């Protein structure tokens, strides 16, 4: 079981670093996502929520862990759909 929590901690750190970087710079660390993400700030906020969910998932109840993860997923999906800010309609 400790391997599971180690992998979860590594994923939380990676998502947290990518989310913080996206919020601070407005650019994604992962090159394969740069074309599909239209709002890097929203993506960064969602990644930070998911990282927080993974980080505290071991110690808090599912009533806290699952809404954090779902909120992060919703923000990540919203960042990949729709128009970027300031973009003109086609």
N, C-alpha and C positions, 0 to 999 in steps of 0.2 A: 504494500500500500504506500510505502514511502516514495517509490518511484513515481506514482501518480501525482503526489503532492509536489515532488521536485519538478516534474514536467509542467504542472500547473503554475508553479512559481516562476519558472522560466518564461512561460507564455505571458504571465501577468507583467513581468518586467519588460518584455519585448513590446507588448501592446502599449504599456504605459509610456515607454520611451518614444515610440512612433506617434502616439497621440499627443504627447507634450511637444514634440518637434513640429507636428502639423499645426498645432495651435500657435506656436511661437513664430514659425517661419511662413506658414501658409503654403507649405510644400510637403509632399509625402516622401517618406524615406524609401518606400517600396516602389521600384520603377514600374512594375506590372500594374499597379493601381493608378498611376498618374493619369492615364487616359480615361479611365472609367469614373474617377471621382471628380465631381464638378465643384464641390464645396469642401476644401480641405479642412477648414476650421470646424465644420459640423462633424466631419469624419473624425477629427482629432478628439472632439468632446465625446463622441460615441466610443472611441477606442479607450479613452480614459475611464469611462464608466464600466466597460467590459473588463478592463484591467483591475479596477477596484473590486468588481464582483468576483473575479478569479482569486484575488489576493485575500479577501475576507471570507470566501466560501467555506473554508474549513471551520471557522469559529462562529459564524452566525447562522441563524435559521434560514430555511429556504424562502421564508416570507420576505426576507431582505435580499438574499442572494439572487433569486430569480428575477424580481423586478429590476434590479440593477442591470443584469445581463440583458433582459429584454429591452430596457430603455436604451442601452448602448447599441443593440442591434438595430433598433428603429432609427436612431440617429445615423448610423453607418449606411443604412438603406436609403434614408432621405438624402444623404450626401452624394449618393450615386445616381439619383434620379432627378429629374427636373433640370432647370437652367441654372447656370452660374449667375451670381449677382452681376448686374450690369450687362448681361448678354442680351442682344436683341433677338426677338422671335424670328424664326425662319419662315 
